[in-house]
Amino acid sequence: MLHYRLPESAAENVPGLAERPGREYFAWVCPDLIRSGIVPEHIVRLRDAVYCRETGIELLTPEAGHTALSRRSDYGDKQMGYGACIPELKGVLPDFRACNAVELSEGVLLFSPSAKGDKLLQCLMRESASVFFDPNMNQTAMKCGLLPLFDHSLRRFVDA
């Protein structure tokens, strides 16, 4: 789930949902949002949204953030069954279409959620661990996360 907060100047230029079917709407509007520099204020995983609904946590609050949820003792146990009770998913949650992103001091590397991407990511992590204490390395920080692939132009950088 994506939550955008549009400035008033941009809100009047965004077409209404009735102009396109739901599945096509975001693909139709997304290029204009990117061009305007408008990014989601919140990105909520489907599993997190279901967990919040079941436990009464209001979405889009700090308590509903993935990091805060993952610290809860019952979070991991409940995640295993999600998707099984949603008939249209037939027990499987849809792909999030995100890649693994690793931010280094030199830039960001993107890895696909595939065997090739996993192998490349493992090689990077192994190499980083082997030179971690080397004083000649200028690597002071490494951030890992998931990057949604809403912008199709990013796909050419994945596993490159």
TORNUPA-553926 format. One record per residue: residue number from 0; x, y, z of N, C-alpha, C, CB in turn. Coordinates in pm, whole numbers, plus 50000, padded with zeros to 5 digits. Glycine has a CB too. Layout:
BEGIN
k  nu  nv  nw  cau  cav  caw  cu  cv  cw  cbu  cbv  cbw
NUM  X  Y  Z  X  Y  Z  X  Y  Z  X  Y  Z $
...
//
This chain:
BEGIN
k  nu  nv  nw  cau  cav  caw  cu  cv  cw  cbu  cbv  cbw
0  50085  49885  50000  50000  50000  50000  50090  50123  50000  49903  49999  50122 $
1  50059  50216  49915  50135  50340  49908  50050  50454  49959  50183  50367  49763 $
2  50111  50542  50037  50041  50659  50089  50115  50783  50042  50030  50655  50245 $
3  50050  50860  49957  50107  50984  49907  50039  51101  49977  50092  50996  49754 $
4  50116  51203  50008  50060  51328  50058  50096  51432  49952  50116  51367  50203 $
5  49995  51474  49878  50018  51566  49767  50006  51711  49813  49919  51538  49653 $
6  50097  51795  49767  50080  51938  49796  49953  51987  49725  50205  52020  49750 $
7  49889  52088  49780  49764  52137  49722  49780  52174  49575  49712  52257  49800 $
8  49895  52228  49539  49917  52268  49400  49917  52146  49307  50049  52344  49387 $
9  49962  52033  49355  49967  51912  49273  49836  51834  49279  50082  51822  49317 $
10  49766  51842  49391  49645  51762  49410  49539  51792  49306  49589  51787  49548 $
11  49527  51916  49264  49423  51950  49166  49457  51900  49026  49403  52101  49162 $
12  49584  51868  49001  49625  51818  48870  49622  51667  48857  49762  51867  48838 $
13  49600  51596  48968  49598  51450  48966  49460  51404  48920  49632  51391  49107 $
14  49455  51321  48816  49324  51275  48767  49254  51186  48868  49341  51200  48635 $
15  49124  51183  48862  49045  51103  48954  49055  50955  48925  48901  51146  48950 $
16  49026  50874  49026  49031  50729  49011  48930  50678  48909  49007  50663  49146 $
17  48820  50747  48891  48715  50701  48801  48759  50704  48654  48591  50786  48819 $
18  48867  50775  48624  48910  50789  48485  48978  50664  48431  49004  50905  48471 $
19  49028  50576  48517  49095  50452  48475  49060  50340  48572  49250  50473  48468 $
20  49065  50215  48525  49047  50104  48619  49159  50104  48723  49043  49968  48544 $
21  49132  50051  48841  49227  50053  48952  49366  50004  48916  49175  49972  49064 $
22  49376  49892  48843  49506  49835  48811  49586  49925  48717  49490  49699  48748 $
23  49519  49997  48630  49589  50083  48534  49620  50221  48591  49505  50097  48407 $
24  49545  50262  48692  49554  50399  48741  49696  50435  48786  49458  50418  48856 $
25  49755  50351  48871  49887  50386  48924  49991  50392  48813  49930  50285  49031 $
26  49988  50296  48721  50083  50297  48609  50065  50422  48523  50067  50171  48523 $
27  49943  50471  48516  49913  50590  48438  49960  50718  48508  49762  50598  48411 $
28  49945  50723  48639  49978  50843  48717  50125  50846  48760  49888  50851  48841 $
29  50187  50729  48779  50322  50719  48835  50426  50804  48762  50366  50576  48833 $
30  50433  50804  48628  50535  50887  48562  50524  51035  48597  50526  50870  48412 $
31  50401  51086  48609  50383  51227  48647  50428  51253  48790  50237  51268  48630 $
32  50401  51157  48879  50445  51172  49017  50598  51176  49025  50389  51057  49105 $
33  50662  51086  48954  50809  51081  48953  50866  51210  48896  50860  50960  48871 $
34  50810  51255  48784  50857  51380  48722  50843  51498  48816  50781  51407  48593 $
35  50736  51497  48896  50711  51606  48990  50790  51592  49120  50564  51614  49021 $
36  50861  51480  49135  50939  51459  49257  50854  51419  49376  51016  51583  49290 $
37  50735  51369  49351  50645  51329  49458  50667  51181  49486  50495  51358  49422 $
38  50701  51149  49608  50729  51011  49647  50633  50969  49757  50877  50995  49695 $
39  50613  50837  49774  50522  50792  49880  50572  50834  50017  50504  50641  49876 $
40  50482  50880  50101  50518  50914  50238  50531  50787  50321  50412  51010  50300 $
41  50448  50687  50292  50454  50557  50358  50439  50447  50253  50343  50545  50466 $
42  50513  50339  50272  50494  50218  50194  50468  50108  50296  50619  50185  50101 $
43  50350  50048  50290  50310  49948  50388  50301  49813  50319  50175  49985  50457 $
44  50371  49715  50372  50365  49580  50317  50228  49520  50345  50477  49491  50378 $
45  50184  49436  50254  50053  49372  50270  50047  49292  50399  50023  49282  50150 $
46  50153  49218  50430  50155  49139  50554  50143  49230  50676  50283  49055  50563 $
47  50214  49343  50673  50207  49436  50786  50067  49495  50800  50311  49549  50769 $
48  50003  49526  50687  49867  49582  50691  49769  49481  50750  49822  49624  50550 $
49  49780  49355  50711  49692  49252  50765  49717  49235  50915  49714  49117  50691 $
50  49844  49232  50955  49878  49219  51097  49819  49337  51176  50032  49213  51117 $
51  49836  49458  51126  49783  49576  51195  49632  49568  51209  49823  49705  51121 $
52  49567  49526  51104  49420  49515  51110  49378  49413  51215  49363  49477  50972 $
53  49445  49300  51219  49410  49195  51316  49439  49236  51460  49485  49067  51284 $
54  49543  49315  51481  49581  49351  51617  49531  49490  51659  49731  49346  51630 $
55  49460  49559  51570  49403  49688  51605  49501  49804  51602  49342  49680  51739 $
56  49613  49788  51534  49710  49896  51522  49670  49981  51402  49856  49840  51506 $
57  49662  50111  51422  49623  50201  51314  49737  50216  51214  49582  50340  51370 $
58  49703  50198  51085  49805  50213  50980  49854  50356  50975  49748  50170  50842 $
59  49970  50374  50918  50033  50505  50896  50070  50574  51026  49941  50594  50816 $
60  50087  50498  51133  50137  50551  51259  50275  50491  51282  50038  50519  51379 $
61  50354  50550  51369  50486  50491  51397  50479  50347  51446  50558  50576  51500 $
62  50373  50312  51519  50358  50176  51570  50336  50076  51457  50242  50169  51669 $
63  50290  50122  51342  50260  50034  51228  50380  50019  51135  50141  50087  51151 $
64  50489  50086  51163  50609  50074  51080  50666  49933  51088  50716  50176  51123 $
65  50728  49887  50981  50778  49750  50977  50877  49720  51089  50843  49722  50842 $
66  50965  49814  51117  51064  49793  51223  50995  49778  51358  51165  49909  51228 $
67  50898  49863  51387  50826  49854  51515  50748  49724  51523  50731  49974  51532 $
68  50685  49683  51414  50608  49558  51414  50699  49437  51434  50530  49543  51285 $
69  50814  49438  51369  50903  49322  51376  50960  49303  51517  51018  49337  51276 $
70  50954  49404  51601  51001  49392  51739  50896  49330  51832  51041  49528  51792 $
71  50773  49318  51783  50666  49260  51865  50685  49109  51873  50526  49296  51808 $
72  50659  49053  51988  50686  48910  52009  50597  48819  51923  50667  48875  52154 $
73  50475  48862  51893  50385  48775  51816  50388  48803  51666  50244  48792  51866 $
74  50468  48894  51622  50470  48933  51480  50513  48818  51390  50563  49052  51459 $
75  50623  48753  51417  50675  48647  51330  50582  48528  51322  50809  48602  51379 $
76  50521  48490  51434  50433  48374  51435  50310  48398  51347  50389  48342  51578 $
77  50253  48516  51358  50132  48545  51281  50162  48559  51132  50066  48672  51333 $
78  50282  48600  51096  50314  48621  50956  50311  48492  50876  50451  48685  50944 $
79  50336  48380  50940  50344  48253  50868  50210  48216  50804  50389  48143  50963 $
80  50098  48254  50864  49969  48213  50810  49904  48314  50718  49876  48183  50920 $
81  49960  48431  50702  49894  48533  50621  49892  48491  50475  49964  48668  50637 $
82  49783  48516  50412  49763  48477  50275  49677  48353  50268  49896  48453  50205 $
83  49682  48266  50367  49605  48143  50366  49455  48170  50379  49651  48051  50480 $
84  49417  48280  50449  49275  48308  50468  49221  48407  50365  49251  48363  50608 $
85  49300  48447  50271  49255  48542  50169  49226  48461  50043  49363  48656  50143 $
86  49099  48434  50013  49066  48341  49905  49124  48379  49769  48918  48331  49892 $
87  49122  48507  49735  49170  48545  49602  49320  48526  49585  49134  48689  49574 $
88  49394  48513  49697  49538  48491  49687  49571  48343  49685  49609  48558  49803 $
89  49475  48258  49718  49494  48113  49719  49617  48072  49801  49508  48061  49577 $
90  49636  48139  49915  49744  48101  50006  49879  48160  49974  49756  47955  50009 $
91  49889  48244  49871  50019  48301  49834  50002  48452  49818  50075  48236  49703 $
92  50087  48527  49885  50083  48672  49869  50146  48711  49736  50155  48742  49987 $
93  50097  48815  49672  50154  48854  49542  50295  48909  49558  50065  48959  49475 $
94  50372  48903  49450  50508  48957  49452  50504  49106  49479  50580  48930  49319 $
95  50598  49153  49559  50607  49295  49589  50681  49370  49478  50676  49317  49724 $
96  50751  49299  49394  50830  49356  49286  50928  49461  49339  50738  49418  49180 $
97  51011  49412  49426  51115  49496  49484  51247  49423  49469  51085  49530  49634 $
98  51354  49500  49471  51485  49438  49466  51559  49472  49596  51566  49485  49340 $
99  51660  49393  49626  51744  49420  49742  51835  49537  49705  51827  49293  49785 $
100  51843  49633  49793  51927  49750  49770  52032  49758  49880  51842  49881  49765 $
101  52157  49779  49841  52266  49795  49937  52331  49928  49908  52370  49676  49927 $
102  52324  50018  50007  52384  50151  49991  52522  50150  50054  52295  50261  50056 $
103  52621  50181  49971  52759  50192  50015  52802  50338  49998  52853  50096  49934 $
104  52920  50372  50044  52964  50511  50030  52979  50550  49883  53096  50532  50103 $
105  53003  50453  49794  53021  50482  49652  52889  50494  49577  53105  50375  49589 $
106  52780  50442  49634  52651  50445  49566  52564  50329  49612  52670  50439  49414 $
107  52461  50300  49533  52365  50196  49567  52374  50083  49465  52221  50253  49573 $
108  52379  49960  49514  52376  49842  49429  52241  49775  49443  52492  49742  49465 $
109  52183  49730  49330  52051  49668  49329  52064  49522  49288  51956  49743  49234 $
110  51995  49434  49361  52000  49290  49336  51858  49235  49323  52077  49217  49448 $
111  51835  49157  49219  51703  49099  49196  51675  48988  49297  51691  49045  49052 $
112  51547  48961  49324  51513  48849  49412  51513  48718  49333  51373  48872  49480 $
113  51626  48687  49273  51641  48566  49192  51766  48494  49238  51648  48600  49039 $
114  51792  48377  49183  51912  48302  49219  52037  48383  49185  51916  48164  49147 $
115  52037  48447  49068  52152  48528  49028  52172  48646  49124  52135  48580  48883 $
116  52063  48717  49153  52071  48831  49244  52115  48791  49384  51938  48901  49251 $
117  52062  48679  49432  52102  48630  49565  52250  48595  49569  52019  48508  49605 $
118  52298  48533  49462  52440  48496  49457  52529  48620  49455  52468  48408  49333 $
119  52491  48721  49375  52568  48845  49369  52567  48918  49504  52513  48937  49258 $
120  52452  48919  49570  52441  48983  49700  52527  48911  49804  52294  48987  49747 $
121  52525  48778  49801  52609  48701  49895  52757  48729  49870  52580  48549  49881 $
122  52796  48740  49744  52936  48770  49712  52976  48907  49766  52960  48765  49559 $
123  52888  49006  49750  52916  49140  49801  52931  49136  49953  52804  49239  49761 $
124  52840  49069  50021  52845  49061  50167  52969  48988  50214  52720  48992  50221 $
125  53004  48880  50146  53124  48805  50183  53249  48892  50164  53135  48675  50098 $
126  53256  48963  50052  53371  49050  50024  53378  49164  50127  53362  49108  49880 $
127  53264  49223  50158  53261  49332  50257  53306  49283  50395  53119  49393  50267 $
128  53262  49163  50432  53301  49107  50562  53450  49075  50566  53221  48980  50592 $
129  53506  49030  50454  53648  48992  50454  53741  49112  50465  53680  48914  50329 $
130  53697  49231  50423  53783  49350  50429  53732  49451  50533  53792  49417  50291 $
131  53643  49408  50621  53580  49499  50715  53681  49573  50802  53485  49423  50803 $
132  53785  49505  50849  53881  49567  50939  54004  49623  50866  53926  49467  51044 $
133  54003  49620  50736  54115  49672  50659  54115  49825  50668  54107  49624  50509 $
134  54220  49886  50723  54222  50032  50738  54227  50106  50605  54341  50073  50822 $
135  54263  50039  50496  54268  50104  50365  54131  50117  50300  54359  50026  50273 $
136  54033  50050  50354  53897  50058  50298  53828  50183  50349  53814  49931  50334 $
137  53760  50252  50261  53692  50376  50301  53544  50355  50331  53708  50481  50192 $
138  53503  50230  50342  53363  50198  50368  53332  50224  50515  53332  50052  50330 $
139  53250  50323  50542  53217  50355  50681  53075  50313  50717  53234  50503  50705 $
140  52992  50286  50616  52853  50248  50644  52799  50163  50530  52764  50373  50665 $
141  52704  50079  50566  52634  49997  50466  52490  49988  50512  52700  49854  50450 $
142  52398  50023  50423  52256  50013  50454  52193  49915  50356  52185  50153  50447 $
143  52110  49826  50408  52043  49726  50324  51892  49744  50339  52085  49581  50363 $
144  51821  49720  50231  51676  49729  50235  51616  49681  50105  51632  49871  50263 $
145  51486  49701  50092  51414  49667  49970  51378  49795  49897  51287  49583  50001 $
146  51394  49795  49767  51359  49911  49685  51248  49869  49589  51483  49965  49608 $
147  51128  49927  49605  51020  49894  49511  51058  49938  49370  50887  49962  49554 $
148  51028  49856  49273  51064  49886  49134  50947  49951  49061  51108  49758  49061 $
149  50898  50063  49113  50789  50134  49048  50840  50206  48923  50724  50235  49145 $
150  50962  50252  48929  51023  50321  48815  51092  50216  48729  51123  50433  48862 $
151  51036  50187  48612  51089  50081  48526  51229  50111  48474  50995  50059  48410 $
152  51270  50235  48475  51405  50269  48427  51514  50216  48521  51419  50421  48411 $
153  51478  50183  48645  51576  50128  48740  51612  49984  48709  51523  50137  48882 $
154  51527  49912  48637  51548  49770  48610  51682  49744  48540  51434  49716  48526 $
155  51730  49836  48461  51857  49814  48390  51977  49815  48485  51876  49920  48282 $
156  51959  49865  48607  52069  49869  48704  52070  49749  48797  52060  49994  48786 $
157  51965  49668  48791  51955  49552  48880  52048  49442  48832  51809  49500  48887 $
158  52127  49387  48924  52226  49281  48894  52330  49325  48791  52154  49155  48843 $
159  52353  49454  48779  52451  49503  48681  52590  49509  48739  52411  49641  48630 $
//
